[in-house]
Amino acid sequence: MPVLRPTALAACLLAWPCLAAAAPADSYVHEPVVMIDHGIICQVTPEGSREAPDTMMGAINLVGQNREMDITTRVVPAKPGISFGVKFTLLPGAGDRDVTVIVTHPPMGPEGITRETWVAPLAEGRNSLNLFTFEYPYELVTGEWIMALEEGGERLMEQRFEVVSELAAPAVLSVCYGQDFVS
């Protein structure tokens, strides 16, 4: 991402298109969504589940929505137990709404699934955390993964991740598992 000097930043704040040009190429955010963070949570404990028929498992795990990312990154090691995704909120005045979360990824499982979706209810003034957790060996596919939000066919947010082998992300794994993990 380009570094903006204070005078350039002040000029950008007065001209909205400048901010869009300065955004990293691996993400896209459109009103009324505000991205809070993206990255990895080393370990999550599900707080239940909900049906999600357009996912490979037919359900999604529910997690605490106020959890912070352990690491802000777009590089994700393909390791069981690692969760990655996006945390966002709605602009004031946007109202409550349901959005579709779309995760696209390289082919996985015997069916070669490349797209999974579920509906996420958003409440104005509350955080929303949407993650993908590597739980099964067939999910550990490397390559580009994209997590996006859509409403009524309009793309509101998109974040790209690069899932890599465990050996290609030692810094991330050392945060999650300590220095003993990295040899």
MARLUMSE-166956 format. One record per residue (C-alpha): residue in one letter; x, y, z. Coordinates in pm, whole numbers, padded with zeros to 5 digits, always signed. Each point is the difference from the previous one (the first is absolute). Example, Ala and Ser with C-alpha at 12.3 -4.5 7.8 and 13.67 -1.06 7.14 Angstrom:
2
a+01230-00450+00780 s+00137+00344-00066 
END
This chain:
183
m+00000+00000+00000 p+00140+00341-00081 v+00124+00216+00284 l-00182+00333+00010 r+00175+00302+00145 p-00216+00214+00237 t-00074+00262-00268 a-00093-00265-00255 l-00218-00172+00259 a-00182+00326+00077 a-00061+00052-00371 c-00130-00356-00030 l-00240+00047+00288 l-00158+00285-00194 a-00025-00207-00318 w-00161-00346+00045 p+00134-00146-00334 c+00356+00039+00129 l-00072-00239+00286 a-00126-00264-00239 a+00321+00033-00203 a+00211-00044+00314 a-00181-00319+00110 p+00196-00324-00034 a-00073-00197-00317 d-00093-00307+00207 s-00310+00156+00154 y-00312+00192-00099 v-00249+00168+00234 h-00313+00189-00101 e-00253+00188+00214 p-00172-00082+00232 v+00267-00254+00109 v+00306+00111+00198 m+00287-00249+00022 i+00142-00025+00353 d+00262-00268-00060 h+00092-00307-00203 g+00232-00285+00081 i+00042-00302+00222 i-00136-00120+00331 c+00224-00279+00123 q-00268-00195+00185 v-00376+00048+00023 t-00253-00181+00212 p-00336-00036-00173 e-00300+00125+00196 g-00246-00210-00195 s-00087-00044-00366 r-00260+00106-00253 e-00124-00159-00321 a+00172+00125-00315 p-00115-00221-00287 d+00229+00165-00256 t+00316-00110+00182 m+00183-00329-00036 m-00094-00105+00355 g-00354+00139-00012 a+00059+00205+00317 i+00225+00272+00137 n+00149+00035+00346 l-00105+00302+00203 v+00276+00194+00175 g+00019+00302+00233 q-00034+00311-00215 n+00227+00223+00212 r+00306-00222-00030 e+00311+00184-00127 m+00225-00133-00275 d+00322-00148+00136 i+00186+00106-00316 t-00097+00251-00267 t+00116-00167-00319 r-00117-00138-00329 v+00248-00291+00008 v-00158-00306+00161 p+00178-00328+00078 a-00197-00310-00097 k-00004-00153+00348 p-00288-00165+00185 g-00148+00228+00266 i+00096+00328-00169 s-00291+00237-00068 f+00014+00296-00234 g-00243+00260-00119 v-00136+00350+00042 k-00139+00218+00276 f-00221+00291-00101 t-00289+00223+00104 l-00263+00218-00164 l+00008+00378-00024 p-00234+00182+00242 g-00345+00031-00153 a+00042-00307-00222 g-00262-00198+00193 d-00007-00373+00062 r+00023-00229-00302 d+00089-00345-00122 v+00297-00042-00233 t+00134-00300-00185 v+00352-00110+00092 i+00175-00158-00298 v+00322-00199+00032 t+00170-00104-00322 h+00301-00228+00009 p+00192-00258-00204 p-00188-00327-00061 m-00044-00205+00317 g-00148-00333+00093 p-00106-00277-00236 e-00251+00232-00170 g+00260+00270-00066 i-00209+00269+00174 t+00130+00354-00068 r-00273+00221+00149 e-00184-00002+00332 t-00259+00251+00123 w-00207+00075+00306 v-00220+00282+00125 a+00133+00218+00282 p-00231+00234+00192 l+00160+00341+00060 a-00111+00233+00277 e+00086+00368-00024 g+00259+00097+00261 r+00116-00360+00059 n+00307-00180-00128 s-00032-00295-00233 l+00272-00264-00017 n-00010-00252-00283 l+00267-00269-00012 f+00098-00316-00179 t+00162-00257+00230 f+00213-00284-00132 e-00162-00304+00163 y+00049-00283-00250 p+00297-00112-00214 y-00187+00056-00328 e-00036+00372+00089 l+00375+00060+00008 v+00027+00118-00361 t+00253+00266-00086 g-00062+00291-00233 e-00217+00309-00007 w-00304+00010+00227 i-00245+00290-00012 m-00248+00094+00271 a-00268+00241-00120 l-00331+00153+00113 e-00288+00067-00235 e-00344+00146+00043 g-00255-00017-00279 g+00270-00098-00250 e+00220+00300+00091 r+00350-00071+00128 l+00051+00192+00325 m+00335-00140+00111 e+00268-00234-00124 q+00321-00119+00165 r+00254-00224-00173 f+00213-00250+00190 e+00288-00216-00116 v-00006-00342+00165 v+00350-00148+00001 s+00169-00313+00135 e+00092+00003+00368 l+00370+00031-00091 a-00068+00320-00197 a-00143+00186+00302 p+00234-00058+00297 a-00050+00352+00141 v-00377-00052+00020 l+00036-00341+00161 s+00251+00132+00253 v-00262+00254+00116 c-00262-00274+00031 y+00215-00276+00145 g+00310+00170+00141 q+00363-00009-00104 d+00023-00375+00064 f-00209-00058-00311 v+00255+00165-00230 s+00320-00198-00043 
END
